[in-house]
Amino acid sequence: MATTIFGHRGCPAHEPENSPAGFRYALTHGAEGIETDLHLTNDGVPVIIHDETLHRTTNGTGQVADYTLAELRQFRLPNGECIPTLADFLQLVGTAPVQLNLECQPPLTKVSGL
């Protein structure tokens, strides 16, 4: 049985978890898959963030679901990047030959634009 190396939330040992920089690091350092988490904004846009709250991984406070995407864009990850959307993530991954494990937190019932 072969082992598959996944970047769990990107590569948080080197870049902030669930950040575009973390995903790029994982992809350029041999990850064969990426695991990440999704939450919906108040206007139904899936964004890449593990917690349902903002305070642990961004400079924001409150619940992800209480903000629209435009409002969430004001908050920053520790490296200065914005919280990526699912579309941002998929564009970043592009056609890279990697497996994706997308965990919906909580299970998504509506997704804008998909």
N, CA, C and O atoms as a MOPAC input file, in Angstrom:
PM7 MOZYME 1SCF
protein

 N      0.83900 1    -1.17000 1     0.00000 1
 C      0.00000 1     0.00000 1     0.00000 1
 C      0.89200 1     1.24500 1     0.00000 1
 O      1.82200 1     1.34300 1     0.80100 1
 N      0.61600 1     2.17600 1    -0.87900 1
 C      1.39700 1     3.40500 1    -0.98600 1
 C      0.88300 1     4.45600 1    -0.00300 1
 O     -0.30600 1     4.50800 1     0.31400 1
 N      1.79200 1     5.27600 1     0.46000 1
 C      1.44400 1     6.38800 1     1.34200 1
 C      1.29900 1     7.64700 1     0.50700 1
 O      2.11800 1     7.90600 1    -0.37500 1
 N      0.26300 1     8.43300 1     0.77700 1
 C      0.04400 1     9.70400 1     0.09600 1
 C      0.32400 1    10.83300 1     1.08000 1
 O     -0.19500 1    10.83400 1     2.19600 1
 N      1.14000 1    11.78500 1     0.66700 1
 C      1.49300 1    12.91300 1     1.52400 1
 C      0.52700 1    14.06400 1     1.26400 1
 O      0.43500 1    14.57800 1     0.14900 1
 N     -0.19300 1    14.46100 1     2.31700 1
 C     -1.14300 1    15.56800 1     2.22500 1
 C     -0.60900 1    16.78600 1     2.96000 1
 O      0.01200 1    16.66300 1     4.01600 1
 N     -0.85300 1    17.95200 1     2.40000 1
 C     -0.61900 1    19.20400 1     3.10200 1
 C     -1.87500 1    19.50600 1     3.90800 1
 O     -2.89500 1    19.90000 1     3.34200 1
 N     -1.80900 1    19.32500 1     5.21700 1
 C     -2.97400 1    19.53600 1     6.08600 1
 C     -3.14000 1    21.03000 1     6.34600 1
 O     -2.34100 1    21.64200 1     7.05500 1
 N     -4.17900 1    21.60100 1     5.76700 1
 C     -4.40500 1    23.05600 1     5.80800 1
 C     -3.23300 1    23.79900 1     5.17700 1
 O     -2.85500 1    24.88400 1     5.62100 1
 N     -2.67300 1    23.20500 1     4.14800 1
 C     -1.50200 1    23.77100 1     3.48600 1
 C     -0.24700 1    23.20400 1     4.10700 1
 O      0.00300 1    22.00100 1     4.02900 1
 N      0.54100 1    24.06100 1     4.72100 1
 C      1.74700 1    23.62800 1     5.44100 1
 C      1.96500 1    24.58300 1     6.61000 1
 O      2.85400 1    25.43400 1     6.55900 1
 N      1.15000 1    24.44600 1     7.67400 1
 C      1.19100 1    25.42100 1     8.77100 1
 C      2.49900 1    25.47300 1     9.55700 1
 O      2.68500 1    26.38200 1    10.36600 1
 N      3.40100 1    24.53100 1     9.34400 1
 C      4.71600 1    24.62800 1     9.98600 1
 C      5.56900 1    25.71300 1     9.32600 1
 O      6.53700 1    26.19400 1     9.91500 1
 N      5.20000 1    26.09700 1     8.09100 1
 C      5.98600 1    27.08000 1     7.34500 1
 C      5.22000 1    28.34300 1     6.98800 1
 O      5.81600 1    29.41300 1     6.87100 1
 N      3.92500 1    28.23700 1     6.81600 1
 C      3.07800 1    29.37400 1     6.44200 1
 C      1.77300 1    29.27100 1     7.23200 1
 O      1.43100 1    28.18600 1     7.70100 1
 N      1.03300 1    30.38100 1     7.39200 1
 C     -0.22900 1    30.29800 1     8.13300 1
 C     -1.17600 1    29.25300 1     7.53800 1
 O     -1.25900 1    29.08800 1     6.32100 1
 N     -1.88800 1    28.55400 1     8.42500 1
 C     -2.79800 1    27.50700 1     7.95700 1
 C     -3.86000 1    28.08700 1     7.03100 1
 O     -4.33300 1    29.20800 1     7.21700 1
 N     -4.21700 1    27.29800 1     6.03700 1
 C     -5.24200 1    27.65200 1     5.05200 1
 C     -4.95400 1    28.96600 1     4.33200 1
 O     -5.87700 1    29.67500 1     3.93100 1
 N     -3.68200 1    29.28400 1     4.17000 1
 C     -3.29800 1    30.49400 1     3.43400 1
 C     -2.85600 1    30.11000 1     2.02600 1
 O     -2.36300 1    29.00300 1     1.81100 1
 N     -3.03200 1    31.02100 1     1.06400 1
 C     -2.50400 1    30.74000 1    -0.27200 1
 C     -1.01100 1    30.39800 1    -0.24000 1
 O     -0.56800 1    29.49800 1    -0.95300 1
 N     -0.23700 1    31.11000 1     0.58000 1
 C      1.20200 1    30.81900 1     0.67900 1
 C      1.43800 1    29.40400 1     1.19500 1
 O      2.34900 1    28.72100 1     0.72700 1
 N      0.63700 1    28.96100 1     2.14300 1
 C      0.76300 1    27.60600 1     2.68200 1
 C      0.43000 1    26.54600 1     1.65100 1
 O      1.08400 1    25.50500 1     1.58800 1
 N     -0.58900 1    26.81000 1     0.84300 1
 C     -0.94500 1    25.85600 1    -0.21100 1
 C      0.15000 1    25.80200 1    -1.27300 1
 O      0.50900 1    24.72200 1    -1.74200 1
 N      0.68500 1    26.97700 1    -1.65600 1
 C      1.78400 1    26.99400 1    -2.63200 1
 C      2.99600 1    26.24000 1    -2.08500 1
 O      3.63600 1    25.48100 1    -2.81300 1
 N      3.31100 1    26.44800 1    -0.80700 1
 C      4.44800 1    25.75700 1    -0.19300 1
 C      4.24400 1    24.24600 1    -0.26800 1
 O      5.15200 1    23.51400 1    -0.66200 1
 N      3.06500 1    23.78200 1     0.10500 1
 C      2.78300 1    22.34300 1     0.07000 1
 C      2.94300 1    21.79500 1    -1.34600 1
 O      3.54800 1    20.74100 1    -1.54400 1
 N      2.40000 1    22.51200 1    -2.32700 1
 C      2.45900 1    22.04400 1    -3.71500 1
 C      3.88600 1    22.00000 1    -4.24400 1
 O      4.24700 1    21.08200 1    -4.98100 1
 N      4.70100 1    22.98800 1    -3.87400 1
 C      6.06900 1    23.03200 1    -4.40000 1
 C      7.04200 1    22.16200 1    -3.61000 1
 O      8.19500 1    22.00500 1    -4.01000 1
 N      6.58800 1    21.59700 1    -2.49900 1
 C      7.45300 1    20.74200 1    -1.68700 1
 C      6.96600 1    19.29900 1    -1.62700 1
 O      7.24900 1    18.57900 1    -0.66900 1
 N      6.23200 1    18.88200 1    -2.65500 1
 C      5.94300 1    17.46700 1    -2.81700 1
 C      4.62700 1    16.93400 1    -2.29200 1
 O      4.40700 1    15.72300 1    -2.32500 1
 N      3.74600 1    17.79100 1    -1.80800 1
 C      2.44600 1    17.28400 1    -1.35200 1
 C      1.69500 1    16.67200 1    -2.53100 1
 O      1.64800 1    17.23900 1    -3.62200 1
 N      1.12000 1    15.51800 1    -2.28700 1
 C      0.33300 1    14.83000 1    -3.31500 1
 C     -1.15600 1    15.09400 1    -3.13700 1
 O     -1.97500 1    14.69000 1    -3.96300 1
 N     -1.49000 1    15.76900 1    -2.06100 1
 C     -2.86600 1    16.12500 1    -1.77200 1
 C     -2.89800 1    17.30200 1    -0.81500 1
 O     -1.90900 1    17.60600 1    -0.14700 1
 N     -4.04300 1    17.95800 1    -0.75800 1
 C     -4.24000 1    19.06300 1     0.17900 1
 C     -5.57900 1    18.87200 1     0.86700 1
 O     -6.60100 1    18.64000 1     0.22200 1
 N     -5.55400 1    18.97500 1     2.19300 1
 C     -6.78000 1    18.95200 1     2.99200 1
 C     -7.03900 1    20.37400 1     3.44900 1
 O     -6.12900 1    21.06600 1     3.90600 1
 N     -8.28900 1    20.80600 1     3.32300 1
 C     -8.64800 1    22.14000 1     3.78600 1
 C    -10.11000 1    22.15700 1     4.20800 1
 O    -10.83200 1    21.17400 1     4.03900 1
 N    -10.52600 1    23.27300 1     4.75200 1
 C    -11.85800 1    23.38900 1     5.33900 1
 C    -12.61700 1    24.55300 1     4.72200 1
 O    -12.02800 1    25.56100 1     4.33000 1
 N    -13.93000 1    24.40000 1     4.64100 1
 C    -14.79000 1    25.43000 1     4.06000 1
 C    -15.85100 1    25.87400 1     5.04900 1
 O    -16.41300 1    25.07100 1     5.79400 1
 N    -16.11000 1    27.17800 1     5.03800 1
 C    -17.26500 1    27.75400 1     5.73100 1
 C    -17.94200 1    28.69900 1     4.74900 1
 O    -17.29700 1    29.21800 1     3.83800 1
 N    -19.22700 1    28.92100 1     4.93000 1
 C    -19.95400 1    29.86300 1     4.08400 1
 C    -20.00700 1    31.23600 1     4.73100 1
 O    -20.18600 1    31.36900 1     5.94100 1
 N    -19.84700 1    32.26000 1     3.88800 1
 C    -20.05400 1    33.62700 1     4.34200 1
 C    -21.55300 1    33.88500 1     4.44300 1
 O    -22.36300 1    33.04600 1     4.05200 1
 N    -21.91100 1    35.04200 1     4.96600 1
 C    -23.31400 1    35.42100 1     5.10000 1
 C    -24.01400 1    35.50200 1     3.74800 1
 O    -25.22400 1    35.29000 1     3.66000 1
 N    -23.25600 1    35.80900 1     2.69000 1
 C    -23.83600 1    35.87600 1     1.35100 1
 C    -23.60000 1    34.59700 1     0.54600 1
 O    -23.72800 1    34.60400 1    -0.67800 1
 N    -23.25700 1    33.50500 1     1.22600 1
 C    -23.22100 1    32.19300 1     0.58400 1
 C    -21.96900 1    31.83200 1    -0.17800 1
 O    -21.99100 1    30.90000 1    -0.98100 1
 N    -20.87300 1    32.54200 1     0.04700 1
 C    -19.62100 1    32.24800 1    -0.65700 1
 C    -18.76500 1    31.31800 1     0.21200 1
 O    -18.51500 1    31.62600 1     1.37700 1
 N    -18.31300 1    30.18600 1    -0.34100 1
 C    -17.44100 1    29.30100 1     0.43900 1
 C    -16.03700 1    29.89000 1     0.55500 1
 O    -15.41300 1    30.25600 1    -0.44000 1
 N    -15.55600 1    29.97100 1     1.80300 1
 C    -14.20600 1    30.47200 1     2.06000 1
 C    -13.40200 1    29.40000 1     2.78100 1
 O    -13.95500 1    28.52600 1     3.44800 1
 N    -12.09000 1    29.48600 1     2.63100 1
 C    -11.17200 1    28.50000 1     3.18900 1
 C    -10.72400 1    28.96300 1     4.57700 1
 O     -9.88400 1    29.85400 1     4.71000 1
 N    -11.29700 1    28.34400 1     5.59500 1
 C    -10.93600 1    28.63100 1     6.98100 1
 C    -11.41300 1    27.45300 1     7.82200 1
 O    -12.48900 1    26.91000 1     7.57200 1
 N    -10.62900 1    27.05500 1     8.80900 1
 C    -10.98200 1    25.88700 1     9.61500 1
 C    -12.04600 1    26.18300 1    10.65700 1
 O    -13.03000 1    25.45200 1    10.76600 1
 N    -11.85900 1    27.24000 1    11.41600 1
 C    -12.76000 1    27.53900 1    12.52500 1
 C    -13.99000 1    28.29900 1    12.04000 1
 O    -13.94900 1    28.96200 1    11.00300 1
 N    -15.07000 1    28.20100 1    12.78500 1
 C    -16.25000 1    29.00500 1    12.44600 1
 C    -16.09900 1    30.43500 1    12.94400 1
 O    -16.89800 1    31.30600 1    12.60000 1
 N    -15.07700 1    30.67500 1    13.75100 1
 C    -14.77500 1    32.02400 1    14.22400 1
 C    -13.46000 1    32.49800 1    13.61400 1
 O    -12.67300 1    31.70200 1    13.10200 1
 N    -13.24000 1    33.80600 1    13.67700 1
 C    -12.09100 1    34.41300 1    13.01200 1
 C    -10.86800 1    34.62700 1    13.90200 1
 O     -9.75300 1    34.71600 1    13.38900 1
 N    -11.04600 1    34.71100 1    15.20900 1
 C     -9.99200 1    35.22500 1    16.08500 1
 C     -8.71000 1    34.39100 1    16.13600 1
 O     -7.63900 1    34.96300 1    16.33900 1
 N     -8.76900 1    33.08300 1    15.96500 1
 C     -7.55900 1    32.26400 1    16.09300 1
 C     -6.62300 1    32.41100 1    14.89700 1
 O     -5.40300 1    32.38300 1    15.06200 1
 N     -7.17400 1    32.56500 1    13.70300 1
 C     -6.32800 1    32.52900 1    12.50500 1
 C     -6.28100 1    33.83900 1    11.72600 1
 O     -5.56900 1    33.93400 1    10.72700 1
 N     -7.03100 1    34.85200 1    12.16800 1
 C     -7.01300 1    36.15000 1    11.48300 1
 C     -6.97600 1    37.26800 1    12.51900 1
 O     -6.96900 1    37.01600 1    13.72400 1
 N     -6.95100 1    38.49500 1    12.03500 1
 C     -7.02100 1    39.64300 1    12.93600 1
 C     -8.46300 1    40.08700 1    13.16900 1
 O     -8.69800 1    41.16700 1    13.71000 1
 N     -9.42300 1    39.26600 1    12.76800 1
 C    -10.83500 1    39.58000 1    12.96200 1
 C    -11.41800 1    38.88900 1    14.17700 1
 O    -10.75800 1    38.08700 1    14.83700 1
 N    -12.66800 1    39.21600 1    14.45600 1
 C    -13.40900 1    38.57200 1    15.53500 1
 C    -14.79800 1    38.21500 1    15.02300 1
 O    -15.23500 1    38.72500 1    13.99200 1
 N    -15.48100 1    37.34800 1    15.73600 1
 C    -16.83800 1    36.97700 1    15.37300 1
 C    -16.88400 1    35.72100 1    14.52300 1
 O    -15.87300 1    35.05500 1    14.30000 1
 N    -18.08000 1    35.42000 1    14.05700 1
 C    -18.35300 1    34.22500 1    13.26600 1
 C    -18.16500 1    34.50800 1    11.77100 1
 O    -18.56600 1    35.56600 1    11.28500 1
 N    -17.56600 1    33.57900 1    11.05300 1
 C    -17.41300 1    33.70400 1     9.60100 1
 C    -18.77200 1    33.94400 1     8.95700 1
 O    -18.89800 1    34.80100 1     8.08300 1
 N    -19.78300 1    33.20200 1     9.37600 1
 C    -21.11700 1    33.26000 1     8.76500 1
 C    -21.83400 1    34.58600 1     8.99700 1
 O    -22.86100 1    34.84400 1     8.36900 1
 N    -21.31800 1    35.42500 1     9.88000 1
 C    -21.94800 1    36.72600 1    10.13000 1
 C    -21.48200 1    37.79900 1     9.15800 1
 O    -22.04600 1    38.89300 1     9.13800 1
 N    -20.46400 1    37.51300 1     8.35000 1
 C    -19.88400 1    38.49400 1     7.43800 1
 C    -20.14100 1    38.11900 1     5.98500 1
 O    -20.17900 1    36.93900 1     5.63500 1
 N    -20.31700 1    39.13200 1     5.14200 1
 C    -20.32000 1    38.90600 1     3.69700 1
 C    -18.86600 1    38.73600 1     3.25500 1
 O    -17.94000 1    39.02000 1     4.01500 1
 N    -18.67800 1    38.27400 1     2.02800 1
 C    -17.31000 1    38.13900 1     1.51700 1
 C    -16.61000 1    39.49200 1     1.51800 1
 O    -15.45100 1    39.58800 1     1.92300 1
 N    -17.29900 1    40.53400 1     1.07300 1
 C    -16.68600 1    41.86700 1     1.03700 1
 C    -16.22800 1    42.29100 1     2.42900 1
 O    -15.16000 1    42.88700 1     2.57200 1
 N    -17.00900 1    41.99800 1     3.43600 1
 C    -16.63600 1    42.34500 1     4.80800 1
 C    -15.45300 1    41.50200 1     5.29300 1
 O    -14.56600 1    42.01300 1     5.97600 1
 N    -15.44100 1    40.20900 1     4.94000 1
 C    -14.33400 1    39.33000 1     5.35700 1
 C    -13.00300 1    39.75700 1     4.74800 1
 O    -11.94700 1    39.52500 1     5.33700 1
 N    -13.04900 1    40.37900 1     3.57200 1
 C    -11.81900 1    40.77700 1     2.88000 1
 C    -11.00200 1    41.78800 1     3.67900 1
 O     -9.81900 1    41.98000 1     3.39600 1
 N    -11.61100 1    42.44200 1     4.67600 1
 C    -10.86000 1    43.40400 1     5.49100 1
 C     -9.92300 1    42.71700 1     6.48300 1
 O     -8.97400 1    43.33700 1     6.96500 1
 N    -10.17700 1    41.44500 1     6.79300 1
 C     -9.38200 1    40.73200 1     7.78400 1
 C     -8.18500 1    40.05500 1     7.12400 1
 O     -8.22900 1    39.70300 1     5.94500 1
 N     -7.11900 1    39.87800 1     7.89600 1
 C     -5.88900 1    39.31100 1     7.35700 1
 C     -5.42000 1    38.10800 1     8.16000 1
 O     -5.59700 1    38.02900 1     9.37600 1
 N     -4.81600 1    37.17700 1     7.43600 1
 C     -4.09100 1    36.07100 1     8.04400 1
 C     -2.77700 1    36.64000 1     8.59100 1
 O     -2.42200 1    37.76800 1     8.24800 1
 N     -2.05000 1    35.90500 1     9.42300 1
 C     -0.81000 1    36.43600 1    10.00800 1
 C      0.23600 1    36.90800 1     8.99400 1
 O      1.06900 1    37.75200 1     9.32600 1
 N      0.20900 1    36.38400 1     7.77500 1
 C      1.17800 1    36.81000 1     6.75900 1
 C      0.65800 1    37.95700 1     5.89400 1
 O      1.31300 1    38.34000 1     4.92500 1
 N     -0.51300 1    38.51000 1     6.23200 1
 C     -1.06000 1    39.64100 1     5.49000 1
 C     -2.00700 1    39.27400 1     4.36600 1
 O     -2.64500 1    40.15500 1     3.79100 1
 N     -2.11700 1    37.99100 1     4.03700 1
 C     -3.02500 1    37.56900 1     2.97500 1
 C     -4.47300 1    37.59400 1     3.46300 1
 O     -4.74300 1    37.51900 1     4.66100 1
 N     -5.39800 1    37.70300 1     2.50600 1
 C     -6.82800 1    37.61400 1     2.80100 1
 C     -7.23400 1    36.15200 1     2.95100 1
 O     -6.53700 1    35.24900 1     2.48800 1
 N     -8.36000 1    35.93400 1     3.60000 1
 C     -8.94800 1    34.59500 1     3.66400 1
 C     -9.33100 1    34.21100 1     2.23500 1
 O    -10.10700 1    34.93000 1     1.60500 1
 N     -8.81500 1    33.10700 1     1.70600 1
 C     -9.13800 1    32.74600 1     0.32500 1
 C    -10.54400 1    32.16400 1     0.19500 1
 O    -11.06300 1    31.53100 1     1.11500 1
 N    -11.13600 1    32.39200 1    -0.95500 1
 C    -12.40000 1    31.73800 1    -1.28700 1
 C    -12.09200 1    30.36300 1    -1.87700 1
 O    -10.94600 1    30.06000 1    -2.20700 1
 N    -13.12400 1    29.54000 1    -2.00600 1
 C    -12.94900 1    28.25100 1    -2.67800 1
 C    -12.47700 1    28.47700 1    -4.10800 1
 O    -11.61700 1    27.74700 1    -4.60100 1
 N    -13.03500 1    29.48600 1    -4.77800 1
 C    -12.61000 1    29.78600 1    -6.15500 1
 C    -11.13100 1    30.16600 1    -6.19800 1
 O    -10.40700 1    29.73000 1    -7.09300 1
 N    -10.67300 1    30.98200 1    -5.23100 1
 C     -9.24400 1    31.33900 1    -5.15700 1
 C     -8.38900 1    30.08100 1    -5.01500 1
 O     -7.38300 1    29.91400 1    -5.70500 1
 N     -8.81100 1    29.20300 1    -4.10800 1
 C     -8.08100 1    27.96200 1    -3.84000 1
 C     -8.00500 1    27.09700 1    -5.09500 1
 O     -6.93300 1    26.60400 1    -5.44600 1
 N     -9.13600 1    26.91300 1    -5.77000 1
 C     -9.15400 1    26.06800 1    -6.96900 1
 C     -8.31100 1    26.67100 1    -8.08100 1
 O     -7.67500 1    25.94000 1    -8.84000 1
 N     -8.29800 1    27.99700 1    -8.18700 1
 C     -7.44600 1    28.64600 1    -9.18200 1
 C     -5.97200 1    28.43800 1    -8.83600 1
 O     -5.15400 1    28.18900 1    -9.72200 1
 N     -5.63700 1    28.53800 1    -7.56200 1
 C     -4.25500 1    28.33100 1    -7.12200 1
 C     -3.79700 1    26.90400 1    -7.41500 1
 O     -2.69500 1    26.69400 1    -7.92200 1
 N     -4.63500 1    25.93200 1    -7.09800 1
 C     -4.28900 1    24.52800 1    -7.33900 1
 C     -4.21700 1    24.25800 1    -8.83200 1
 O     -3.37100 1    23.49200 1    -9.29400 1
 N     -5.11400 1    24.89400 1    -9.58800 1
 C     -5.11300 1    24.76200 1   -11.03900 1
 C     -5.19000 1    23.32000 1   -11.49000 1
 O     -6.06300 1    22.56900 1   -11.05600 1
 N     -4.28300 1    22.94000 1   -12.35200 1
 C     -4.28300 1    21.57800 1   -12.89400 1
 C     -3.21100 1    20.70500 1   -12.24400 1
 O     -2.83500 1    19.66500 1   -12.78500 1
 N     -2.72400 1    21.13300 1   -11.08300 1
 C     -1.71600 1    20.32600 1   -10.37900 1
 C     -2.28400 1    18.93600 1   -10.10600 1
 O     -3.44700 1    18.80700 1    -9.72600 1
 N     -1.47700 1    17.90200 1   -10.29400 1
 C     -1.96000 1    16.52800 1   -10.08700 1
 C     -2.00200 1    16.16600 1    -8.59600 1
 O     -1.20900 1    15.35300 1    -8.12300 1
 N     -2.93700 1    16.78100 1    -7.86600 1
 C     -3.05700 1    16.52900 1    -6.43000 1
 C     -4.48400 1    16.11300 1    -6.08500 1
 O     -5.44500 1    16.47300 1    -6.76400 1
 N     -4.58400 1    15.34900 1    -5.01400 1
 C     -5.89200 1    14.99600 1    -4.47000 1
 C     -6.34600 1    16.12500 1    -3.55200 1
 O     -5.52800 1    16.76400 1    -2.89000 1
 N     -7.65500 1    16.36700 1    -3.51900 1
 C     -8.20400 1    17.39700 1    -2.64800 1
 C     -9.15200 1    16.76700 1    -1.65100 1
 O     -9.97400 1    15.92300 1    -2.00800 1
 N     -9.03600 1    17.17900 1    -0.40300 1
 C     -9.95100 1    16.76600 1     0.65600 1
 C    -10.53700 1    18.04900 1     1.22500 1
 O     -9.89200 1    18.74000 1     2.01400 1
 N    -11.77100 1    18.36400 1     0.81800 1
 C    -12.42900 1    19.59600 1     1.24100 1
 C    -13.47000 1    19.25800 1     2.29300 1
 O    -14.44900 1    18.56900 1     2.00500 1
 N    -13.26400 1    19.73900 1     3.50800 1
 C    -14.18600 1    19.46200 1     4.60200 1
 C    -15.10300 1    20.65900 1     4.81000 1
 O    -14.64100 1    21.77500 1     5.05100 1
 N    -16.39000 1    20.41800 1     4.71700 1
 C    -17.38800 1    21.46700 1     4.89500 1
 C    -17.75800 1    21.56700 1     6.36500 1
 O    -18.19800 1    20.59000 1     6.97200 1
 N    -17.57900 1    22.74700 1     6.93200 1
 C    -17.77500 1    22.97200 1     8.36700 1
 C    -18.79000 1    24.08200 1     8.60700 1
 O    -18.40200 1    25.22900 1     8.38800 1
 N    -19.96900 1    23.90400 1     9.00600 1
 C    -20.71700 1    22.64400 1     9.05500 1
 C    -21.08300 1    22.22700 1     7.63600 1
 O    -20.77400 1    22.96100 1     6.69700 1
 N    -21.72100 1    21.09300 1     7.44300 1
 C    -22.08000 1    20.67500 1     6.08200 1
 C    -22.80000 1    21.79100 1     5.33100 1
 O    -23.75700 1    22.37800 1     5.83600 1
 N    -22.33000 1    22.07200 1     4.12400 1
 C    -22.88600 1    23.16800 1     3.33600 1
 C    -24.23500 1    22.79100 1     2.74800 1
 O    -24.43200 1    21.67200 1     2.27500 1
 N    -25.15600 1    23.73900 1     2.78400 1
 C    -26.47100 1    23.50300 1     2.19500 1
 C    -26.70400 1    24.37700 1     0.98100 1
 O    -27.55300 1    24.05900 1     0.14800 1
 N    -25.96400 1    25.47800 1     0.86100 1
 C    -26.08600 1    26.35400 1    -0.29700 1
 C    -24.71100 1    26.89600 1    -0.62900 1
 O    -23.94100 1    27.23800 1     0.26800 1
 N    -24.40200 1    26.97500 1    -1.89400 1
 C    -23.11100 1    27.49000 1    -2.31000 1
 C    -23.33000 1    28.41600 1    -3.48700 1
 O    -23.81300 1    27.99400 1    -4.53800 1
 N    -22.97900 1    29.67400 1    -3.31400 1
 C    -23.14700 1    30.67400 1    -4.35100 1
 C    -22.13100 1    30.45400 1    -5.46800 1
 O    -20.94100 1    30.29200 1    -5.19700 1
 N    -22.58200 1    30.44700 1    -6.70600 1
 C    -21.69000 1    30.37700 1    -7.84600 1
 C    -21.18300 1    29.00800 1    -8.22800 1
 O    -20.35600 1    28.89500 1    -9.13300 1
 N    -21.64700 1    27.96400 1    -7.57200 1
 C    -21.20700 1    26.61800 1    -7.95000 1
 C    -22.35500 1    25.83800 1    -8.52400 1
 O    -22.18500 1    24.67900 1    -8.90300 1

